């Protein structure tokens, strides 16, 4: 798997071409229901006062976007973005880093038991949701080349949740926490590795 350093627009085109088909015909009605709550939550967030933190800084044309800006530009990450906003961890994923974020596609959230996403985005579950999301963020720089080195040495990745994820090099690619990295992209504050599973940490 060849790591690519490309703009958000080019990456979006390649991502939709290579990953978009995975969701075709995959319980479309169920997916629509699962996304209803998170889409509503995202709408409510947009109507709320703008953040004065780092997450509120708009992308500058011609400059490399940060992790959150890139996720917001791609429809396949709409559930992830809504979850990040519900948990209030926007600033955590846009800080200067370097950070490595293992970003689940919408289809990853669809795999969770029915009603899980809707329950997690409720205000009373904010802390639990933040714990799950930070389990997808490594406070370090891990491009594909470095992940291969970590796998060869048998090292686990320390995550912002305080938990560790196992990294493995298999014949068909790199796996983290048991799920395969589908795509990788460089962002201004680190790396995003696209995955199709939610990395729920053990309590």
MODELLER restraints for C-alpha pairs under 7 A, 6 or more apart:
rsr = mdl.restraints
at = mdl.atoms
rsr.add(forms.Gaussian(group=physical.xy_distance, feature=features.Distance(at['CA:1:A'], at['CA:173:A']), mean=6.41, stdev=0.5))
rsr.add(forms.Gaussian(group=physical.xy_distance, feature=features.Distance(at['CA:3:A'], at['CA:144:A']), mean=6.48, stdev=0.5))
rsr.add(forms.Gaussian(group=physical.xy_distance, feature=features.Distance(at['CA:3:A'], at['CA:184:A']), mean=5.69, stdev=0.5))
rsr.add(forms.Gaussian(group=physical.xy_distance, feature=features.Distance(at['CA:4:A'], at['CA:184:A']), mean=6.51, stdev=0.5))
rsr.add(forms.Gaussian(group=physical.xy_distance, feature=features.Distance(at['CA:4:A'], at['CA:185:A']), mean=5.90, stdev=0.5))
rsr.add(forms.Gaussian(group=physical.xy_distance, feature=features.Distance(at['CA:5:A'], at['CA:185:A']), mean=5.70, stdev=0.5))
rsr.add(forms.Gaussian(group=physical.xy_distance, feature=features.Distance(at['CA:5:A'], at['CA:186:A']), mean=5.46, stdev=0.5))
rsr.add(forms.Gaussian(group=physical.xy_distance, feature=features.Distance(at['CA:6:A'], at['CA:185:A']), mean=6.89, stdev=0.5))
rsr.add(forms.Gaussian(group=physical.xy_distance, feature=features.Distance(at['CA:7:A'], at['CA:64:A']), mean=6.88, stdev=0.5))
rsr.add(forms.Gaussian(group=physical.xy_distance, feature=features.Distance(at['CA:8:A'], at['CA:70:A']), mean=6.15, stdev=0.5))
rsr.add(forms.Gaussian(group=physical.xy_distance, feature=features.Distance(at['CA:12:A'], at['CA:74:A']), mean=6.32, stdev=0.5))
rsr.add(forms.Gaussian(group=physical.xy_distance, feature=features.Distance(at['CA:23:A'], at['CA:107:A']), mean=6.35, stdev=0.5))
rsr.add(forms.Gaussian(group=physical.xy_distance, feature=features.Distance(at['CA:31:A'], at['CA:110:A']), mean=6.12, stdev=0.5))
rsr.add(forms.Gaussian(group=physical.xy_distance, feature=features.Distance(at['CA:34:A'], at['CA:110:A']), mean=6.87, stdev=0.5))
rsr.add(forms.Gaussian(group=physical.xy_distance, feature=features.Distance(at['CA:35:A'], at['CA:79:A']), mean=6.69, stdev=0.5))
rsr.add(forms.Gaussian(group=physical.xy_distance, feature=features.Distance(at['CA:37:A'], at['CA:118:A']), mean=5.83, stdev=0.5))
rsr.add(forms.Gaussian(group=physical.xy_distance, feature=features.Distance(at['CA:38:A'], at['CA:79:A']), mean=6.07, stdev=0.5))
rsr.add(forms.Gaussian(group=physical.xy_distance, feature=features.Distance(at['CA:38:A'], at['CA:82:A']), mean=5.52, stdev=0.5))
rsr.add(forms.Gaussian(group=physical.xy_distance, feature=features.Distance(at['CA:39:A'], at['CA:82:A']), mean=6.82, stdev=0.5))
rsr.add(forms.Gaussian(group=physical.xy_distance, feature=features.Distance(at['CA:41:A'], at['CA:82:A']), mean=6.43, stdev=0.5))
rsr.add(forms.Gaussian(group=physical.xy_distance, feature=features.Distance(at['CA:42:A'], at['CA:82:A']), mean=5.10, stdev=0.5))
rsr.add(forms.Gaussian(group=physical.xy_distance, feature=features.Distance(at['CA:50:A'], at['CA:56:A']), mean=6.40, stdev=0.5))
rsr.add(forms.Gaussian(group=physical.xy_distance, feature=features.Distance(at['CA:53:A'], at['CA:91:A']), mean=6.48, stdev=0.5))
rsr.add(forms.Gaussian(group=physical.xy_distance, feature=features.Distance(at['CA:54:A'], at['CA:91:A']), mean=5.56, stdev=0.5))
rsr.add(forms.Gaussian(group=physical.xy_distance, feature=features.Distance(at['CA:54:A'], at['CA:94:A']), mean=6.49, stdev=0.5))
rsr.add(forms.Gaussian(group=physical.xy_distance, feature=features.Distance(at['CA:54:A'], at['CA:95:A']), mean=6.78, stdev=0.5))
rsr.add(forms.Gaussian(group=physical.xy_distance, feature=features.Distance(at['CA:55:A'], at['CA:90:A']), mean=5.60, stdev=0.5))
rsr.add(forms.Gaussian(group=physical.xy_distance, feature=features.Distance(at['CA:55:A'], at['CA:91:A']), mean=5.04, stdev=0.5))
rsr.add(forms.Gaussian(group=physical.xy_distance, feature=features.Distance(at['CA:55:A'], at['CA:94:A']), mean=6.07, stdev=0.5))
rsr.add(forms.Gaussian(group=physical.xy_distance, feature=features.Distance(at['CA:59:A'], at['CA:65:A']), mean=6.06, stdev=0.5))
rsr.add(forms.Gaussian(group=physical.xy_distance, feature=features.Distance(at['CA:59:A'], at['CA:69:A']), mean=6.80, stdev=0.5))
rsr.add(forms.Gaussian(group=physical.xy_distance, feature=features.Distance(at['CA:64:A'], at['CA:187:A']), mean=6.00, stdev=0.5))
rsr.add(forms.Gaussian(group=physical.xy_distance, feature=features.Distance(at['CA:64:A'], at['CA:188:A']), mean=5.32, stdev=0.5))
rsr.add(forms.Gaussian(group=physical.xy_distance, feature=features.Distance(at['CA:65:A'], at['CA:187:A']), mean=5.71, stdev=0.5))
rsr.add(forms.Gaussian(group=physical.xy_distance, feature=features.Distance(at['CA:65:A'], at['CA:188:A']), mean=5.63, stdev=0.5))
rsr.add(forms.Gaussian(group=physical.xy_distance, feature=features.Distance(at['CA:66:A'], at['CA:94:A']), mean=6.04, stdev=0.5))
rsr.add(forms.Gaussian(group=physical.xy_distance, feature=features.Distance(at['CA:66:A'], at['CA:187:A']), mean=5.15, stdev=0.5))
rsr.add(forms.Gaussian(group=physical.xy_distance, feature=features.Distance(at['CA:66:A'], at['CA:188:A']), mean=4.79, stdev=0.5))
rsr.add(forms.Gaussian(group=physical.xy_distance, feature=features.Distance(at['CA:66:A'], at['CA:189:A']), mean=5.59, stdev=0.5))
rsr.add(forms.Gaussian(group=physical.xy_distance, feature=features.Distance(at['CA:67:A'], at['CA:93:A']), mean=6.56, stdev=0.5))
rsr.add(forms.Gaussian(group=physical.xy_distance, feature=features.Distance(at['CA:67:A'], at['CA:94:A']), mean=6.18, stdev=0.5))
rsr.add(forms.Gaussian(group=physical.xy_distance, feature=features.Distance(at['CA:67:A'], at['CA:187:A']), mean=5.90, stdev=0.5))
rsr.add(forms.Gaussian(group=physical.xy_distance, feature=features.Distance(at['CA:67:A'], at['CA:189:A']), mean=6.85, stdev=0.5))
rsr.add(forms.Gaussian(group=physical.xy_distance, feature=features.Distance(at['CA:67:A'], at['CA:192:A']), mean=6.73, stdev=0.5))
rsr.add(forms.Gaussian(group=physical.xy_distance, feature=features.Distance(at['CA:68:A'], at['CA:93:A']), mean=6.43, stdev=0.5))
rsr.add(forms.Gaussian(group=physical.xy_distance, feature=features.Distance(at['CA:68:A'], at['CA:94:A']), mean=6.16, stdev=0.5))
rsr.add(forms.Gaussian(group=physical.xy_distance, feature=features.Distance(at['CA:71:A'], at['CA:77:A']), mean=5.67, stdev=0.5))
rsr.add(forms.Gaussian(group=physical.xy_distance, feature=features.Distance(at['CA:71:A'], at['CA:81:A']), mean=6.70, stdev=0.5))
rsr.add(forms.Gaussian(group=physical.xy_distance, feature=features.Distance(at['CA:72:A'], at['CA:78:A']), mean=6.87, stdev=0.5))
rsr.add(forms.Gaussian(group=physical.xy_distance, feature=features.Distance(at['CA:72:A'], at['CA:81:A']), mean=6.44, stdev=0.5))
rsr.add(forms.Gaussian(group=physical.xy_distance, feature=features.Distance(at['CA:76:A'], at['CA:105:A']), mean=5.59, stdev=0.5))
rsr.add(forms.Gaussian(group=physical.xy_distance, feature=features.Distance(at['CA:76:A'], at['CA:106:A']), mean=5.55, stdev=0.5))
rsr.add(forms.Gaussian(group=physical.xy_distance, feature=features.Distance(at['CA:77:A'], at['CA:105:A']), mean=5.32, stdev=0.5))
rsr.add(forms.Gaussian(group=physical.xy_distance, feature=features.Distance(at['CA:77:A'], at['CA:106:A']), mean=5.71, stdev=0.5))
rsr.add(forms.Gaussian(group=physical.xy_distance, feature=features.Distance(at['CA:78:A'], at['CA:106:A']), mean=6.75, stdev=0.5))
rsr.add(forms.Gaussian(group=physical.xy_distance, feature=features.Distance(at['CA:79:A'], at['CA:106:A']), mean=5.56, stdev=0.5))
rsr.add(forms.Gaussian(group=physical.xy_distance, feature=features.Distance(at['CA:80:A'], at['CA:104:A']), mean=6.80, stdev=0.5))
rsr.add(forms.Gaussian(group=physical.xy_distance, feature=features.Distance(at['CA:83:A'], at['CA:121:A']), mean=6.35, stdev=0.5))
rsr.add(forms.Gaussian(group=physical.xy_distance, feature=features.Distance(at['CA:84:A'], at['CA:90:A']), mean=5.97, stdev=0.5))
rsr.add(forms.Gaussian(group=physical.xy_distance, feature=features.Distance(at['CA:86:A'], at['CA:121:A']), mean=5.63, stdev=0.5))
rsr.add(forms.Gaussian(group=physical.xy_distance, feature=features.Distance(at['CA:86:A'], at['CA:126:A']), mean=6.82, stdev=0.5))
rsr.add(forms.Gaussian(group=physical.xy_distance, feature=features.Distance(at['CA:87:A'], at['CA:126:A']), mean=4.93, stdev=0.5))
rsr.add(forms.Gaussian(group=physical.xy_distance, feature=features.Distance(at['CA:87:A'], at['CA:127:A']), mean=6.92, stdev=0.5))
rsr.add(forms.Gaussian(group=physical.xy_distance, feature=features.Distance(at['CA:87:A'], at['CA:129:A']), mean=5.83, stdev=0.5))
rsr.add(forms.Gaussian(group=physical.xy_distance, feature=features.Distance(at['CA:87:A'], at['CA:130:A']), mean=5.11, stdev=0.5))
rsr.add(forms.Gaussian(group=physical.xy_distance, feature=features.Distance(at['CA:89:A'], at['CA:130:A']), mean=6.72, stdev=0.5))
rsr.add(forms.Gaussian(group=physical.xy_distance, feature=features.Distance(at['CA:94:A'], at['CA:189:A']), mean=6.88, stdev=0.5))
rsr.add(forms.Gaussian(group=physical.xy_distance, feature=features.Distance(at['CA:95:A'], at['CA:189:A']), mean=6.94, stdev=0.5))
rsr.add(forms.Gaussian(group=physical.xy_distance, feature=features.Distance(at['CA:96:A'], at['CA:189:A']), mean=5.33, stdev=0.5))
rsr.add(forms.Gaussian(group=physical.xy_distance, feature=features.Distance(at['CA:97:A'], at['CA:139:A']), mean=6.87, stdev=0.5))
rsr.add(forms.Gaussian(group=physical.xy_distance, feature=features.Distance(at['CA:97:A'], at['CA:189:A']), mean=5.16, stdev=0.5))
rsr.add(forms.Gaussian(group=physical.xy_distance, feature=features.Distance(at['CA:97:A'], at['CA:190:A']), mean=6.42, stdev=0.5))
rsr.add(forms.Gaussian(group=physical.xy_distance, feature=features.Distance(at['CA:98:A'], at['CA:139:A']), mean=6.54, stdev=0.5))
rsr.add(forms.Gaussian(group=physical.xy_distance, feature=features.Distance(at['CA:98:A'], at['CA:140:A']), mean=5.44, stdev=0.5))
rsr.add(forms.Gaussian(group=physical.xy_distance, feature=features.Distance(at['CA:98:A'], at['CA:141:A']), mean=5.35, stdev=0.5))
rsr.add(forms.Gaussian(group=physical.xy_distance, feature=features.Distance(at['CA:98:A'], at['CA:189:A']), mean=5.16, stdev=0.5))
rsr.add(forms.Gaussian(group=physical.xy_distance, feature=features.Distance(at['CA:98:A'], at['CA:190:A']), mean=4.71, stdev=0.5))
rsr.add(forms.Gaussian(group=physical.xy_distance, feature=features.Distance(at['CA:99:A'], at['CA:137:A']), mean=6.78, stdev=0.5))
rsr.add(forms.Gaussian(group=physical.xy_distance, feature=features.Distance(at['CA:99:A'], at['CA:138:A']), mean=5.82, stdev=0.5))
rsr.add(forms.Gaussian(group=physical.xy_distance, feature=features.Distance(at['CA:99:A'], at['CA:139:A']), mean=4.82, stdev=0.5))
rsr.add(forms.Gaussian(group=physical.xy_distance, feature=features.Distance(at['CA:99:A'], at['CA:140:A']), mean=5.02, stdev=0.5))
rsr.add(forms.Gaussian(group=physical.xy_distance, feature=features.Distance(at['CA:99:A'], at['CA:141:A']), mean=5.67, stdev=0.5))
rsr.add(forms.Gaussian(group=physical.xy_distance, feature=features.Distance(at['CA:99:A'], at['CA:189:A']), mean=6.11, stdev=0.5))
rsr.add(forms.Gaussian(group=physical.xy_distance, feature=features.Distance(at['CA:99:A'], at['CA:190:A']), mean=4.73, stdev=0.5))
rsr.add(forms.Gaussian(group=physical.xy_distance, feature=features.Distance(at['CA:99:A'], at['CA:191:A']), mean=6.46, stdev=0.5))
rsr.add(forms.Gaussian(group=physical.xy_distance, feature=features.Distance(at['CA:100:A'], at['CA:137:A']), mean=5.76, stdev=0.5))
rsr.add(forms.Gaussian(group=physical.xy_distance, feature=features.Distance(at['CA:100:A'], at['CA:138:A']), mean=5.06, stdev=0.5))
rsr.add(forms.Gaussian(group=physical.xy_distance, feature=features.Distance(at['CA:100:A'], at['CA:139:A']), mean=6.53, stdev=0.5))
rsr.add(forms.Gaussian(group=physical.xy_distance, feature=features.Distance(at['CA:100:A'], at['CA:140:A']), mean=6.10, stdev=0.5))
rsr.add(forms.Gaussian(group=physical.xy_distance, feature=features.Distance(at['CA:100:A'], at['CA:141:A']), mean=5.79, stdev=0.5))
rsr.add(forms.Gaussian(group=physical.xy_distance, feature=features.Distance(at['CA:100:A'], at['CA:142:A']), mean=5.88, stdev=0.5))
rsr.add(forms.Gaussian(group=physical.xy_distance, feature=features.Distance(at['CA:100:A'], at['CA:190:A']), mean=5.62, stdev=0.5))
rsr.add(forms.Gaussian(group=physical.xy_distance, feature=features.Distance(at['CA:100:A'], at['CA:191:A']), mean=4.76, stdev=0.5))
rsr.add(forms.Gaussian(group=physical.xy_distance, feature=features.Distance(at['CA:100:A'], at['CA:192:A']), mean=5.92, stdev=0.5))
rsr.add(forms.Gaussian(group=physical.xy_distance, feature=features.Distance(at['CA:101:A'], at['CA:136:A']), mean=5.70, stdev=0.5))
rsr.add(forms.Gaussian(group=physical.xy_distance, feature=features.Distance(at['CA:101:A'], at['CA:137:A']), mean=4.59, stdev=0.5))
rsr.add(forms.Gaussian(group=physical.xy_distance, feature=features.Distance(at['CA:101:A'], at['CA:138:A']), mean=6.38, stdev=0.5))
rsr.add(forms.Gaussian(group=physical.xy_distance, feature=features.Distance(at['CA:101:A'], at['CA:191:A']), mean=6.25, stdev=0.5))
rsr.add(forms.Gaussian(group=physical.xy_distance, feature=features.Distance(at['CA:101:A'], at['CA:192:A']), mean=4.85, stdev=0.5))
rsr.add(forms.Gaussian(group=physical.xy_distance, feature=features.Distance(at['CA:101:A'], at['CA:193:A']), mean=6.18, stdev=0.5))
rsr.add(forms.Gaussian(group=physical.xy_distance, feature=features.Distance(at['CA:102:A'], at['CA:136:A']), mean=5.11, stdev=0.5))
rsr.add(forms.Gaussian(group=physical.xy_distance, feature=features.Distance(at['CA:102:A'], at['CA:137:A']), mean=6.48, stdev=0.5))
rsr.add(forms.Gaussian(group=physical.xy_distance, feature=features.Distance(at['CA:102:A'], at['CA:192:A']), mean=5.92, stdev=0.5))
rsr.add(forms.Gaussian(group=physical.xy_distance, feature=features.Distance(at['CA:102:A'], at['CA:193:A']), mean=4.78, stdev=0.5))
rsr.add(forms.Gaussian(group=physical.xy_distance, feature=features.Distance(at['CA:102:A'], at['CA:194:A']), mean=5.88, stdev=0.5))
rsr.add(forms.Gaussian(group=physical.xy_distance, feature=features.Distance(at['CA:102:A'], at['CA:195:A']), mean=6.34, stdev=0.5))
rsr.add(forms.Gaussian(group=physical.xy_distance, feature=features.Distance(at['CA:103:A'], at['CA:136:A']), mean=6.91, stdev=0.5))
rsr.add(forms.Gaussian(group=physical.xy_distance, feature=features.Distance(at['CA:103:A'], at['CA:192:A']), mean=6.48, stdev=0.5))
rsr.add(forms.Gaussian(group=physical.xy_distance, feature=features.Distance(at['CA:103:A'], at['CA:193:A']), mean=5.99, stdev=0.5))
rsr.add(forms.Gaussian(group=physical.xy_distance, feature=features.Distance(at['CA:103:A'], at['CA:194:A']), mean=4.94, stdev=0.5))
rsr.add(forms.Gaussian(group=physical.xy_distance, feature=features.Distance(at['CA:103:A'], at['CA:195:A']), mean=5.78, stdev=0.5))
rsr.add(forms.Gaussian(group=physical.xy_distance, feature=features.Distance(at['CA:104:A'], at['CA:194:A']), mean=6.12, stdev=0.5))
rsr.add(forms.Gaussian(group=physical.xy_distance, feature=features.Distance(at['CA:104:A'], at['CA:195:A']), mean=4.89, stdev=0.5))
rsr.add(forms.Gaussian(group=physical.xy_distance, feature=features.Distance(at['CA:104:A'], at['CA:196:A']), mean=5.32, stdev=0.5))
rsr.add(forms.Gaussian(group=physical.xy_distance, feature=features.Distance(at['CA:104:A'], at['CA:197:A']), mean=5.85, stdev=0.5))
rsr.add(forms.Gaussian(group=physical.xy_distance, feature=features.Distance(at['CA:104:A'], at['CA:198:A']), mean=5.89, stdev=0.5))
rsr.add(forms.Gaussian(group=physical.xy_distance, feature=features.Distance(at['CA:105:A'], at['CA:195:A']), mean=6.45, stdev=0.5))
rsr.add(forms.Gaussian(group=physical.xy_distance, feature=features.Distance(at['CA:105:A'], at['CA:196:A']), mean=5.56, stdev=0.5))
rsr.add(forms.Gaussian(group=physical.xy_distance, feature=features.Distance(at['CA:107:A'], at['CA:196:A']), mean=6.49, stdev=0.5))
rsr.add(forms.Gaussian(group=physical.xy_distance, feature=features.Distance(at['CA:108:A'], at['CA:196:A']), mean=4.59, stdev=0.5))
rsr.add(forms.Gaussian(group=physical.xy_distance, feature=features.Distance(at['CA:108:A'], at['CA:197:A']), mean=4.38, stdev=0.5))
rsr.add(forms.Gaussian(group=physical.xy_distance, feature=features.Distance(at['CA:108:A'], at['CA:198:A']), mean=5.76, stdev=0.5))
rsr.add(forms.Gaussian(group=physical.xy_distance, feature=features.Distance(at['CA:109:A'], at['CA:198:A']), mean=6.39, stdev=0.5))
rsr.add(forms.Gaussian(group=physical.xy_distance, feature=features.Distance(at['CA:120:A'], at['CA:129:A']), mean=5.78, stdev=0.5))
rsr.add(forms.Gaussian(group=physical.xy_distance, feature=features.Distance(at['CA:131:A'], at['CA:161:A']), mean=5.77, stdev=0.5))
rsr.add(forms.Gaussian(group=physical.xy_distance, feature=features.Distance(at['CA:132:A'], at['CA:200:A']), mean=5.62, stdev=0.5))
rsr.add(forms.Gaussian(group=physical.xy_distance, feature=features.Distance(at['CA:132:A'], at['CA:201:A']), mean=6.33, stdev=0.5))
rsr.add(forms.Gaussian(group=physical.xy_distance, feature=features.Distance(at['CA:134:A'], at['CA:159:A']), mean=6.97, stdev=0.5))
rsr.add(forms.Gaussian(group=physical.xy_distance, feature=features.Distance(at['CA:134:A'], at['CA:160:A']), mean=5.19, stdev=0.5))
rsr.add(forms.Gaussian(group=physical.xy_distance, feature=features.Distance(at['CA:134:A'], at['CA:161:A']), mean=4.92, stdev=0.5))
rsr.add(forms.Gaussian(group=physical.xy_distance, feature=features.Distance(at['CA:135:A'], at['CA:159:A']), mean=5.52, stdev=0.5))
rsr.add(forms.Gaussian(group=physical.xy_distance, feature=features.Distance(at['CA:135:A'], at['CA:160:A']), mean=5.99, stdev=0.5))
rsr.add(forms.Gaussian(group=physical.xy_distance, feature=features.Distance(at['CA:135:A'], at['CA:161:A']), mean=4.77, stdev=0.5))
rsr.add(forms.Gaussian(group=physical.xy_distance, feature=features.Distance(at['CA:135:A'], at['CA:163:A']), mean=6.88, stdev=0.5))
rsr.add(forms.Gaussian(group=physical.xy_distance, feature=features.Distance(at['CA:135:A'], at['CA:199:A']), mean=6.72, stdev=0.5))
rsr.add(forms.Gaussian(group=physical.xy_distance, feature=features.Distance(at['CA:135:A'], at['CA:201:A']), mean=6.51, stdev=0.5))
rsr.add(forms.Gaussian(group=physical.xy_distance, feature=features.Distance(at['CA:136:A'], at['CA:159:A']), mean=6.87, stdev=0.5))
rsr.add(forms.Gaussian(group=physical.xy_distance, feature=features.Distance(at['CA:136:A'], at['CA:199:A']), mean=6.59, stdev=0.5))
rsr.add(forms.Gaussian(group=physical.xy_distance, feature=features.Distance(at['CA:137:A'], at['CA:159:A']), mean=5.62, stdev=0.5))
rsr.add(forms.Gaussian(group=physical.xy_distance, feature=features.Distance(at['CA:137:A'], at['CA:160:A']), mean=5.63, stdev=0.5))
rsr.add(forms.Gaussian(group=physical.xy_distance, feature=features.Distance(at['CA:138:A'], at['CA:158:A']), mean=6.15, stdev=0.5))
rsr.add(forms.Gaussian(group=physical.xy_distance, feature=features.Distance(at['CA:138:A'], at['CA:159:A']), mean=4.41, stdev=0.5))
rsr.add(forms.Gaussian(group=physical.xy_distance, feature=features.Distance(at['CA:138:A'], at['CA:160:A']), mean=5.69, stdev=0.5))
rsr.add(forms.Gaussian(group=physical.xy_distance, feature=features.Distance(at['CA:139:A'], at['CA:159:A']), mean=6.67, stdev=0.5))
rsr.add(forms.Gaussian(group=physical.xy_distance, feature=features.Distance(at['CA:139:A'], at['CA:160:A']), mean=6.27, stdev=0.5))
rsr.add(forms.Gaussian(group=physical.xy_distance, feature=features.Distance(at['CA:141:A'], at['CA:190:A']), mean=6.02, stdev=0.5))
rsr.add(forms.Gaussian(group=physical.xy_distance, feature=features.Distance(at['CA:142:A'], at['CA:191:A']), mean=6.88, stdev=0.5))
rsr.add(forms.Gaussian(group=physical.xy_distance, feature=features.Distance(at['CA:143:A'], at['CA:191:A']), mean=6.43, stdev=0.5))
rsr.add(forms.Gaussian(group=physical.xy_distance, feature=features.Distance(at['CA:148:A'], at['CA:169:A']), mean=6.28, stdev=0.5))
rsr.add(forms.Gaussian(group=physical.xy_distance, feature=features.Distance(at['CA:150:A'], at['CA:167:A']), mean=7.00, stdev=0.5))
rsr.add(forms.Gaussian(group=physical.xy_distance, feature=features.Distance(at['CA:151:A'], at['CA:167:A']), mean=5.25, stdev=0.5))
rsr.add(forms.Gaussian(group=physical.xy_distance, feature=features.Distance(at['CA:151:A'], at['CA:168:A']), mean=4.91, stdev=0.5))
rsr.add(forms.Gaussian(group=physical.xy_distance, feature=features.Distance(at['CA:151:A'], at['CA:169:A']), mean=5.92, stdev=0.5))
rsr.add(forms.Gaussian(group=physical.xy_distance, feature=features.Distance(at['CA:156:A'], at['CA:164:A']), mean=5.86, stdev=0.5))
rsr.add(forms.Gaussian(group=physical.xy_distance, feature=features.Distance(at['CA:156:A'], at['CA:165:A']), mean=5.38, stdev=0.5))
rsr.add(forms.Gaussian(group=physical.xy_distance, feature=features.Distance(at['CA:156:A'], at['CA:166:A']), mean=4.58, stdev=0.5))
rsr.add(forms.Gaussian(group=physical.xy_distance, feature=features.Distance(at['CA:156:A'], at['CA:167:A']), mean=6.00, stdev=0.5))
rsr.add(forms.Gaussian(group=physical.xy_distance, feature=features.Distance(at['CA:157:A'], at['CA:164:A']), mean=5.28, stdev=0.5))
rsr.add(forms.Gaussian(group=physical.xy_distance, feature=features.Distance(at['CA:157:A'], at['CA:165:A']), mean=5.05, stdev=0.5))
rsr.add(forms.Gaussian(group=physical.xy_distance, feature=features.Distance(at['CA:157:A'], at['CA:166:A']), mean=6.31, stdev=0.5))
rsr.add(forms.Gaussian(group=physical.xy_distance, feature=features.Distance(at['CA:157:A'], at['CA:167:A']), mean=6.94, stdev=0.5))
rsr.add(forms.Gaussian(group=physical.xy_distance, feature=features.Distance(at['CA:158:A'], at['CA:164:A']), mean=4.61, stdev=0.5))
rsr.add(forms.Gaussian(group=physical.xy_distance, feature=features.Distance(at['CA:158:A'], at['CA:165:A']), mean=6.67, stdev=0.5))
rsr.add(forms.Gaussian(group=physical.xy_distance, feature=features.Distance(at['CA:165:A'], at['CA:176:A']), mean=6.34, stdev=0.5))
rsr.add(forms.Gaussian(group=physical.xy_distance, feature=features.Distance(at['CA:165:A'], at['CA:177:A']), mean=4.96, stdev=0.5))
rsr.add(forms.Gaussian(group=physical.xy_distance, feature=features.Distance(at['CA:166:A'], at['CA:176:A']), mean=5.67, stdev=0.5))
rsr.add(forms.Gaussian(group=physical.xy_distance, feature=features.Distance(at['CA:166:A'], at['CA:177:A']), mean=5.18, stdev=0.5))
rsr.add(forms.Gaussian(group=physical.xy_distance, feature=features.Distance(at['CA:167:A'], at['CA:175:A']), mean=5.66, stdev=0.5))
rsr.add(forms.Gaussian(group=physical.xy_distance, feature=features.Distance(at['CA:167:A'], at['CA:176:A']), mean=4.43, stdev=0.5))
rsr.add(forms.Gaussian(group=physical.xy_distance, feature=features.Distance(at['CA:167:A'], at['CA:177:A']), mean=6.47, stdev=0.5))
rsr.add(forms.Gaussian(group=physical.xy_distance, feature=features.Distance(at['CA:168:A'], at['CA:174:A']), mean=5.82, stdev=0.5))
rsr.add(forms.Gaussian(group=physical.xy_distance, feature=features.Distance(at['CA:168:A'], at['CA:175:A']), mean=5.05, stdev=0.5))
rsr.add(forms.Gaussian(group=physical.xy_distance, feature=features.Distance(at['CA:168:A'], at['CA:176:A']), mean=6.40, stdev=0.5))
rsr.add(forms.Gaussian(group=physical.xy_distance, feature=features.Distance(at['CA:169:A'], at['CA:175:A']), mean=6.31, stdev=0.5))
rsr.add(forms.Gaussian(group=physical.xy_distance, feature=features.Distance(at['CA:173:A'], at['CA:180:A']), mean=6.83, stdev=0.5))
rsr.add(forms.Gaussian(group=physical.xy_distance, feature=features.Distance(at['CA:174:A'], at['CA:180:A']), mean=5.86, stdev=0.5))
rsr.add(forms.Gaussian(group=physical.xy_distance, feature=features.Distance(at['CA:174:A'], at['CA:181:A']), mean=5.85, stdev=0.5))
rsr.add(forms.Gaussian(group=physical.xy_distance, feature=features.Distance(at['CA:175:A'], at['CA:181:A']), mean=5.93, stdev=0.5))
rsr.add(forms.Gaussian(group=physical.xy_distance, feature=features.Distance(at['CA:177:A'], at['CA:199:A']), mean=6.71, stdev=0.5))
rsr.add(forms.Gaussian(group=physical.xy_distance, feature=features.Distance(at['CA:179:A'], at['CA:195:A']), mean=6.70, stdev=0.5))
rsr.add(forms.Gaussian(group=physical.xy_distance, feature=features.Distance(at['CA:179:A'], at['CA:197:A']), mean=6.36, stdev=0.5))
rsr.add(forms.Gaussian(group=physical.xy_distance, feature=features.Distance(at['CA:180:A'], at['CA:195:A']), mean=6.23, stdev=0.5))
rsr.add(forms.Gaussian(group=physical.xy_distance, feature=features.Distance(at['CA:181:A'], at['CA:193:A']), mean=6.00, stdev=0.5))
rsr.add(forms.Gaussian(group=physical.xy_distance, feature=features.Distance(at['CA:181:A'], at['CA:194:A']), mean=5.69, stdev=0.5))
rsr.add(forms.Gaussian(group=physical.xy_distance, feature=features.Distance(at['CA:181:A'], at['CA:195:A']), mean=5.13, stdev=0.5))
rsr.add(forms.Gaussian(group=physical.xy_distance, feature=features.Distance(at['CA:182:A'], at['CA:194:A']), mean=5.37, stdev=0.5))
rsr.add(forms.Gaussian(group=physical.xy_distance, feature=features.Distance(at['CA:182:A'], at['CA:195:A']), mean=5.73, stdev=0.5))
rsr.add(forms.Gaussian(group=physical.xy_distance, feature=features.Distance(at['CA:183:A'], at['CA:193:A']), mean=5.77, stdev=0.5))
rsr.add(forms.Gaussian(group=physical.xy_distance, feature=features.Distance(at['CA:183:A'], at['CA:194:A']), mean=5.12, stdev=0.5))
rsr.add(forms.Gaussian(group=physical.xy_distance, feature=features.Distance(at['CA:184:A'], at['CA:192:A']), mean=5.73, stdev=0.5))
rsr.add(forms.Gaussian(group=physical.xy_distance, feature=features.Distance(at['CA:184:A'], at['CA:193:A']), mean=4.45, stdev=0.5))
rsr.add(forms.Gaussian(group=physical.xy_distance, feature=features.Distance(at['CA:184:A'], at['CA:194:A']), mean=6.22, stdev=0.5))
rsr.add(forms.Gaussian(group=physical.xy_distance, feature=features.Distance(at['CA:185:A'], at['CA:191:A']), mean=5.87, stdev=0.5))
rsr.add(forms.Gaussian(group=physical.xy_distance, feature=features.Distance(at['CA:185:A'], at['CA:192:A']), mean=5.40, stdev=0.5))
rsr.add(forms.Gaussian(group=physical.xy_distance, feature=features.Distance(at['CA:185:A'], at['CA:193:A']), mean=6.62, stdev=0.5))
rsr.add(forms.Gaussian(group=physical.xy_distance, feature=features.Distance(at['CA:186:A'], at['CA:192:A']), mean=6.48, stdev=0.5))
